[in-house]
């Protein structure tokens, strides 16, 4: 059984031990978050209504995002039309053809990460994954940068991402002065260097065709007005940080899981050793017509089922709505947890057991929301295809180069902060 997140630093209503009991009760319950009443939804069909069917009647809620330092421009704009515009702007840089073009970059970063480890010397896995994912994101969205600048950007993005990963979303811990100060400082340090780098790269005509150039060049009326230089930088920070924190958390869980499940590790290595044209369909998004996934993809799907990085989400009703048997006034906060939806016993047999082969017969169904590792609907993750390929490449290179083991007597607990991540994951690499 995977480690259960510690409950001590969460409000009583949202502790995992209490939330899991809600799965056997009414599909909509009333909870309190920081003194604010909210509706907690555990029925996947109702969650899909929130995210897809009636999505236009729900807006962003600040209930679980008080600690985040993120822009409200571009992709995070609360206005749906503006959000759609910037989603379309980002799509060409994240679609399948772009992912294919970025695969050599992912492989180079993965090999460089593997080459930096030494036999028998403990590795802080989450720090290493923050650096690897950050370097991939920077090069994919910003383009190649000089060696010294690239290294400094990577380290500052990794530091910011770590502060984001470990920042509580709500409660007294989210309002504590010291962690909030560290997050602001890390954000300022990265943003200052990034702004200078953006200016240097985009001033010369035709200097780049990457996503940031598209942001600066955009001035169409559908955008609601062109983004200012400050907003472009905010948007870049948001995209880079989001891409880094989620990948780092999932890869940390994936490497931990390999160490905990030797049989799964053996099957992953066997699958990775197959020729490219007959092996796993890399980059394939599960549930999108690719047929039964290969073992490596099934492994990653199961890691994401048990450890979704975005483990809890909130929305707010914009108009009076009926949800199930409940009438919700405008301004009602609704909360749902992919962590719980992924462990719902009505949809997953023995839901707490790690079993990649469940995906041979189980398919994520479009008519509900039983599997939401990247969200769904108009505000689902625009970089999902990119993420699947990145996870597959990083796992493939690192697992084939190194066998990672936990220090004797250690079992990192799951920490539910901005992302669901393993707390203090130190592992010992030995060459294959």
C-alpha positions in Angstrom: 0.0 0.0 0.0 1.4 3.5 -0.9 2.1 5.8 2.0 -0.9 7.8 3.2 -0.3 11.6 3.4 0.2 12.9 6.9 -2.8 14.7 8.3 -1.4 16.7 11.2 -0.9 19.9 9.2 -4.4 20.0 7.6 -7.7 21.3 8.7 -9.9 18.6 10.3 -12.4 18.6 7.5 -9.8 17.9 4.8 -7.7 15.3 6.5 -7.3 12.2 4.3 -8.6 9.9 7.0 -11.8 11.9 7.1 -12.1 12.5 3.3 -11.8 8.8 2.5 -14.8 8.1 4.8 -16.8 10.5 2.5 -16.5 8.0 -0.3 -19.0 5.7 1.3 -21.5 8.5 2.1 -23.4 11.1 0.2 -21.8 12.3 -3.1 -21.9 15.9 -1.9 -21.0 16.8 1.6 -20.5 20.2 3.4 -17.0 20.9 4.7 -15.3 24.0 6.1 -12.0 25.3 4.7 -10.4 28.2 6.7 -13.9 29.0 8.1 -15.5 29.1 4.7 -18.3 26.6 4.0 -17.8 24.5 0.8 -19.3 21.5 -0.9 -17.1 18.5 -1.2 -18.0 16.3 -4.3 -17.0 12.6 -4.5 -19.1 11.5 -7.4 -17.0 11.4 -10.6 -20.1 12.1 -12.8 -20.8 15.3 -10.8 -17.2 16.3 -11.0 -17.4 16.0 -14.8 -20.5 18.3 -14.7 -18.3 20.9 -12.9 -15.4 20.6 -15.2 -17.0 19.9 -18.6 -20.8 20.0 -18.9 -21.5 23.1 -16.8 -18.0 24.4 -16.8 -19.1 27.9 -18.1 -21.1 28.3 -14.9 -18.1 27.8 -12.6 -15.2 30.1 -12.1 -11.8 30.1 -10.4 -12.0 29.8 -6.6 -9.3 31.2 -4.3 -10.2 28.8 -1.5 -7.2 26.5 -2.0 -4.9 28.9 -3.8 -4.2 31.6 -1.2 -0.5 30.7 -1.0 0.3 30.6 -4.7 2.3 33.4 -6.3 0.9 33.1 -9.8 -0.2 35.5 -12.5 -3.8 36.0 -13.4 -3.0 36.8 -17.1 -2.9 34.5 -20.1 -3.6 30.9 -19.3 -4.6 31.7 -15.7 -7.0 34.5 -16.6 -10.3 34.0 -14.8 -12.1 35.2 -18.0 -12.8 32.1 -20.2 -12.5 33.8 -23.5 -9.1 35.2 -22.6 -8.0 31.8 -21.2 -9.1 30.1 -24.4 -7.1 32.6 -26.5 -3.9 32.0 -24.7 -4.5 28.2 -24.6 -4.7 28.3 -28.4 -1.5 30.4 -28.5 0.4 27.8 -26.4 -1.0 24.7 -28.2 1.3 24.8 -31.3 4.3 24.6 -28.9 2.9 21.6 -27.0 1.1 19.5 -29.6 2.3 16.1 -30.8 4.6 17.4 -33.5 6.3 19.8 -31.1 6.7 17.0 -28.5 8.4 14.9 -31.1 10.8 17.7 -31.9 11.6 18.2 -28.2 12.2 14.5 -27.5 16.0 14.7 -28.2 16.2 17.5 -25.7 14.4 15.4 -23.1 16.8 12.5 -23.7 19.9 14.8 -23.4 18.7 16.2 -20.1 17.9 12.7 -18.8 21.4 11.5 -19.8 23.0 14.5 -18.2 21.1 13.9 -15.0 22.1 10.2 -14.9 25.7 11.2 -15.6 25.7 13.5 -12.6 25.0 10.7 -10.1 27.8 8.7 -8.4 27.5 5.0 -7.2 26.6 4.8 -3.5 26.2 8.5 -3.0 22.7 9.5 -1.8 20.7 11.6 -4.3 17.9 14.0 -3.3 15.5 12.7 -5.9 13.1 15.6 -5.8 15.8 18.2 -6.2 17.3 16.3 -9.1 13.9 16.0 -10.8 13.2 19.7 -10.3 16.5 20.5 -12.1 15.8 18.0 -14.9 12.2 19.1 -15.5 13.1 22.7 -15.2 15.9 22.5 -17.7 13.5 20.7 -20.2 10.8 23.3 -19.7 13.2 26.2 -20.1 14.7 24.9 -23.3 11.3 23.9 -24.8 9.6 27.2 -24.0 12.4 29.7 -24.2 14.9 28.0 -26.6 18.6 27.4 -26.2 20.4 29.7 -23.8 24.2 30.1 -23.1 25.7 27.6 -20.8 26.2 29.8 -17.7 22.8 31.5 -18.0 21.1 28.2 -18.6 22.6 26.7 -15.5 21.7 29.7 -13.4 18.1 29.7 -14.7 17.8 26.0 -14.1 19.0 26.3 -10.5 16.7 29.3 -9.7 13.7 27.6 -11.4 14.4 24.4 -9.4 14.6 26.5 -6.1 11.3 28.2 -7.0 9.6 24.9 -7.9 10.7 23.3 -4.6 9.2 26.2 -2.7 6.0 25.8 -4.7 5.8 22.1 -4.2 6.1 22.3 -0.4 3.9 25.3 0.1 0.6 24.5 1.9 -2.6 25.5 0.0 -4.7 26.5 3.0 -4.9 26.8 6.7 -2.5 28.4 9.2 0.5 26.8 7.6 -0.2 28.6 4.3 -0.3 31.9 6.1 3.0 31.4 8.0 5.4 34.3 7.4 8.6 32.3 6.9 7.6 29.9 4.1 5.7 32.7 2.3 8.8 34.9 2.4 11.0 32.0 1.0 8.5 31.6 -1.8 8.4 35.3 -2.7 12.2 35.5 -2.6 12.6 32.4 -4.9 10.0 33.9 -7.3 11.8 37.3 -7.4 15.2 35.7 -7.9 14.0 33.6 -10.8 11.8 36.3 -12.3 14.5 38.9 -12.3 16.9 36.7 -14.3 14.2 35.4 -16.6 13.1 38.9 -17.5 16.6 39.9 -18.4 17.0 36.7 -20.5 13.7 37.3 -22.3 14.7 40.9 -23.2 18.1 39.8 -24.5 16.7 37.0 -26.6 13.6 38.7 -28.1 15.0 42.2 -28.9 16.9 41.1 -32.1 14.5 40.5 -35.0 13.8 36.9 -35.7 15.7 35.8 -32.6 13.3 33.1 -31.6 10.1 31.3 -32.6 9.4 29.9 -29.2 6.3 30.3 -27.0 7.5 33.5 -25.4 7.9 35.2 -28.8 4.3 34.3 -29.6 3.2 35.9 -26.3 5.1 39.2 -27.0 3.9 39.3 -30.6 0.2 38.7 -29.7 -2.0 41.8 -29.8 -5.2 40.4 -31.3 -8.5 41.7 -29.9 -9.4 38.1 -28.8 -6.6 38.5 -26.2 -8.4 41.3 -24.5 -5.4 43.5 -25.2 -1.7 42.6 -25.6 0.1 41.4 -22.5 2.6 43.9 -21.1 6.2 43.0 -20.6 5.5 42.3 -17.0 2.5 40.1 -17.8 4.6 38.1 -20.4 7.2 37.5 -17.7 4.5 36.4 -15.3 3.0 34.1 -17.9 6.5 32.5 -18.5 7.1 32.0 -14.8 3.7 30.3 -14.4 4.2 28.0 -17.4 7.7 27.1 -16.4 6.9 26.5 -12.7 3.7 24.5 -13.5 5.6 22.2 -15.9 8.4 21.7 -13.4 6.6 21.0 -10.2 4.2 18.4 -11.6 6.8 16.5 -13.5 9.2 16.5 -10.6 6.6 15.2 -8.2 5.4 12.4 -10.5 9.0 11.4 -11.4 9.9 11.2 -7.7 7.0 8.9 -7.1 7.9 6.8 -10.2 11.5 6.2 -9.0 10.3 5.5 -5.5 7.8 3.0 -6.8 10.4 1.2 -8.9 12.4 0.7 -5.7 9.4 -0.5 -3.8 8.2 -3.0 -6.5 11.0 -5.1 -7.9 8.7 -7.1 -10.2 7.3 -3.9 -11.7 10.9 -2.6 -12.1 11.8 -5.8 -14.0 8.8 -5.4 -16.3 9.5 -1.7 -17.0 13.2 -2.6 -17.9 12.0 -5.4 -20.2 9.5 -3.1 -21.9 12.1 -0.3 -22.3 14.5 -2.8 -23.9 12.2 -3.5 -26.8 12.9 -1.9 -30.2 11.3 1.5 -30.6 9.0 0.4 -33.4 7.5 -2.5 -31.3 7.8 -1.2 -27.7 5.7 1.1 -25.7 3.8 3.8 -27.6 5.7 6.7 -26.1 3.9 9.9 -25.6 0.5 8.3 -26.0 -2.3 9.7 -23.9 -4.2 6.9 -22.2 -7.8 6.7 -23.2 -7.3 8.4 -26.6 -7.6 5.5 -29.0 -4.1 4.1 -28.7 -5.3 0.6 -27.6 -3.9 -1.3 -24.6 -0.9 0.7 -23.3 2.5 -0.9 -23.0 3.8 -1.7 -19.6 5.9 1.5 -19.0 2.8 3.6 -19.8 0.7 1.4 -17.6 3.3 1.9 -14.8 3.1 5.6 -15.2 -0.7 5.6 -15.3 -0.8 3.8 -12.1 1.8 6.1 -10.4 -0.4 9.0 -11.5 -3.5 7.3 -10.2 -2.2 6.8 -6.7 -0.1 10.0 -6.6 -1.8 12.7 -8.7 0.3 15.9 -8.3 -2.7 18.2 -8.3 -4.5 16.3 -5.6 -7.3 18.7 -4.7 -9.2 21.4 -6.7 -11.8 24.0 -6.0 -14.2 26.0 -8.2 -16.9 28.6 -7.5 -20.4 28.8 -8.9 -21.0 31.9 -11.0 -24.8 31.5 -11.1 -27.3 29.4 -9.1 -26.9 25.8 -10.1 -28.3 22.4 -9.5 -25.7 19.7 -8.8 -27.1 16.3 -8.1 -29.8 16.8 -5.6 -28.4 20.1 -4.4 -29.2 23.7 -5.4 -26.1 25.8 -5.1 -26.3 29.6 -4.8 -24.0 31.7 -6.9 -20.7 32.1 -5.1 -20.6 28.6 -3.6 -17.2 27.0 -3.4 -17.1 23.3 -4.5 -14.1 21.1 -3.8 -13.1 17.7 -5.2 -10.0 15.6 -4.9 -8.4 13.5 -7.7 -6.6 11.6 -5.0 -10.0 10.3 -3.7 -11.6 9.9 -7.2 -8.6 7.7 -8.2 -9.1 5.5 -5.2 -12.9 5.2 -5.4 -13.8 1.5 -4.6 -16.8 1.7 -7.0 -14.4 2.3 -9.9 -11.1 0.6 -8.9 -10.9 -2.8 -7.5 -8.5 -2.9 -4.4 -8.0 0.8 -5.0 -5.0 1.3 -2.7 -2.9 -1.5 -4.4 -0.3 -0.7 -6.9 -1.3 -2.6 -10.0 -0.3 -1.4 -13.5 -2.0 -4.3 -15.1 -5.4 -3.0 -14.1 -5.1 -0.7 -17.1 -5.2 -3.7 -19.5 -9.0 -3.9 -18.8 -9.8 -0.5 -17.2 -10.1 2.5 -19.5 -10.5 6.1 -18.4 -14.1 6.8 -19.4 -14.9 10.2 -21.0 -18.4 10.3 -19.5 -17.2 10.7 -15.9 -14.1 11.8 -14.0 -12.7 8.6 -12.5 -9.1 9.4 -13.7 -8.0 13.1 -13.7 -4.2 13.2 -13.4 -4.1 16.3 -15.8 -7.6 17.5 -15.2 -10.2 17.6 -18.0 -12.4 20.1 -19.9 -11.5 23.6 -21.1 -9.0 24.2 -18.3 -7.3 20.8 -18.3 -3.6 20.7 -18.7 -2.6 22.1 -22.1 0.8 20.3 -21.8 -0.6 16.8 -21.2 0.9 15.2 -24.3 4.3 16.8 -23.6 4.1 15.6 -20.0 3.5 11.9 -20.9 6.5 11.9 -23.3 8.7 13.7 -20.8 7.9 11.2 -18.0 8.5 8.3 -20.3 11.9 9.6 -21.5 13.1 10.5 -18.0 12.0 7.2 -16.5 13.5 5.2 -19.4 17.0 6.8 -19.3 17.3 6.9 -15.5 15.9 3.4 -14.9 18.2 1.8 -17.5 21.3 3.6 -16.2 20.8 3.2 -12.4 19.2 1.0 -9.9 17.9 3.2 -7.1 17.3 1.9 -3.5 16.0 3.5 -0.4 18.3 4.0 2.6 17.7 1.0 5.0 14.8 1.7 7.4 13.4 4.7 5.6 10.0 5.0 4.0 9.2 8.6 3.0 5.7 9.8 3.8 3.4 11.4 1.3 3.2 15.2 1.8 0.0 16.9 0.5 1.0 20.5 -0.2 0.7 22.4 -3.5 1.5 19.0 -5.1 1.3 15.5 -3.6 5.0 14.6 -3.2 7.2 12.2 -1.3 8.8 13.9 1.7 12.6 13.7 2.0 13.2 11.2 -0.7 16.9 10.2 -0.6 17.9 7.3 -2.8 21.1 5.4 -3.4 22.1 4.8 -7.0 24.0 1.8 -8.2 24.9 1.2 -11.9 23.0 -1.4 -13.8 
